[in-house]
Amino acid sequence: MIKVGLIDDNYFLLNNYKEFLQDFSDIDVVFTFTSLEEMNKNINHGIFVVEPDVVLLDITLPGQAGIEEVKKISGIYPRSKVIVMSKYEDRIYVIQSLLSGASGFLSKTARPMDIYTSIHDVFDSGASLSPKIAKTIIDHLKGNVTDILASKLTKREIELVNLLKEGLSYKEMAEKLYVSVYTINHHLKNIYHKLGVDSKSQLISRILQKTLY
């Protein structure tokens, strides 16, 4: 069971997300709030708020104000994974959100099923990016990763890193390479060990910060 928290200032969308996700037997929506401030008020007044595995956080403000919300969530729930939903999809904003601690980024136009899939990807694999957002990051990194990693990883491992950048889940990578999920997991553990990281999200973050090499 994946415990999910929802924060969105649009009450109509908030209820739609809740109703949709509650139809899945493997999802438990543990709280819904219209803002981070509302959540904090409940906590400060001693109202028990269950710690979620994944927080779906709608960011309505562009720039640093929105990014700070990701940091605040991570400060309150350090073990929770944050998926940002925003109408702002420019490259710098996406990258800043991920570097600030978000494990996923979705457009506000994402379909409900995309949200469900993203929650699972983050819970199971540590990160999730829609194809459009993944392309944004790939454009930012264009041409750099393969050349720099060539001295550290095998060709297959470099291929997996590139698939990670595209936002694919373990299952999707396994299907694309015609191998088992177990094989993907084995390769990724070797990659993490060679590059000195502990998870998929940390690897992506270090690549974005260019502190991996």
N, C-alpha and C positions, 0 to 999 in steps of 0.2 A: 504493500500500500504506500503510495506516494502522497505525503502531506503537502498541500499547496496553499499558499497565501496569495490573495488577489488585492492589488491596490490600483484603482482607476478612478479618476474624478468624474467620469461619465457614468452616472448611476445606472442608466439603461444598459450600457455595455457590460458593466460590472455584474449585473444580474444575469445577462446573457451568458457570459463566461462561466459563471457559477452553475447555472442550470445545465449548460452543455457538459461541463467537466464532471458534474455529479452523476451523470448517466453512466460513467465508466466505473466498474467495480474496483479498479486499481488506483483510483484517485479519491482522496479525501480533502475537500476544501475546508481548511481549518479556520480561515478568517477572510473577511472581505472588508476593505476600508476604502473610502473615497480619497484619502490622502495619507501621507506619512504622519502628518500632524495628528490626524484622528487616531491613528494607531498608537502614537506616543501618549496621547491623552488617556487612552484606555490602560496602557501599561503603567503610567504615572499614578493613576487612580486605583491601582491594585487589581484591576480586572485581568484575569488570567488569559493570556494569549498564547496559544500553542505554537511552539517553534516549528516552522515549516521546513520541508526538505527543499522546496523550490518556491521562490517568490516571483510572481508575474507582476512587474512594476511598470505602470504606464508613466512615461515622462512627458509632461506637457510643455515644459520650459526648455528652450534651446540653450546650448552652451554650458558654462560651468554650474549654473544653478541646477540643471538637470543632473549633471554628473555627480554632484554632491549627494543627491538622493541615493544613488547606488552605494556610495561610501557609508552613508548613515545606516542603510539596511544591513550592510556587512558588519557594521559596528554593533548593531543590536543582535543580529543572528549570524555570527561568524561561520557557522557550519552550513548555512543555507546558501543555495545557488540562486543567483538573481538573473532573470530573463527580462531584459529591457524591451518595452514596446513603445515605439515613438513614430511620429510622422516625419521627424527630422532624420534623413538618411544620408546626409553628406558624409564623405569619407572620414574627415577629422572627428566628427561627432561619434560615429560608430567606433572608431579606434579608441577615442577617449573613454567611452563607456566600458569597453572591454578592459582597458588598462586600469580603470577605477575599480574593477572587481566583478563586473558582470560576466556571467558564463554564457550568455546568449543574447541575441539581438533580433527582434522581429519588427517588421513594418506594421503599422496600425491597420493596414489593409489585409493582413494575413487572415487566411481562412481559419475557422475554428479547429479543423482537423490538423492544421499546421501547428497550432498552439499546443494541442495534445501531444503531437509528435515531438515538438521541441522540449516539452516538459520531460518526456521520457528520455530523450537524447541527453539532456543535461543531467538527469538523475543517474542514468546508466553509464554515460561516457564522459561527463564533466563539462561538455560544451555543446552548443548548437547554434548554427547560423543558417539563415535562409539562403538559397542560391544567389539571390540578388545582393545580399549583404556580403556573402563570401566573395563575390566578384569584386566588390568594393575593396576588400582587404587584399585580394590577389593583385589588383591594380596598384595598390600601395607598395606591395612587395616585389612587383614584377622583376624577374630576372635575377634577384639577389639570392634567394634561399638555396636553389639547387647548386649554384656555383660554390657557395660558402660551405655547404654541408657535404660536398663531394668527398672531401678528405676525411670525413668522420663516419659516414654512413654508406651502406651498400646501395646499389641502384634500386632494389626493391624497397628499402627503408626510405629512400628519398621519395619514391613514388607514394608511399604511405603518408609522408609528411605533406606532400602536395594535396593528397585527398583530404587530410585533416583540415588544411587551409580552405578547402571547398565546403567544409561544414558537414561532411558525410558522417553518418553513424557507423559503428563497428559492422553492423549487419550490411549496410549499403556498401562499405568497402569490401567486405567479404564477397558479396555478389558481383561486384565490379571486377575483382581479381580472380574469381572462380576458386576461392579457398574457403575454409571454415572460419567462423568467428573466433574459434580457439587459436587458429594460426595468426589471425590479425592481432589478437591480444598478446600472443607470444612475441611477435615482431615489435609491437608498440612498447612492450616492457624493455626490450633490448634498446630501442631508440631512446626511451626515457633515461635508461642507465648511461648510455653513451653521452647524452647531452646534459646530464645532471639535473633533470627535472623529475617531478613526481606524478604529473597528470597531463591529460590532454589540454585542459584549460591553461595550465602553467606554461606548457610548450608554446601554445599560440600567443600567450601574453609576452613571453620572452622573445619570440620572433618579432612581434610588433615593436617591442622596445629595442630590438637589435642588441640585446645583452647576452645572447646565446653563444656567441662565438669568441 
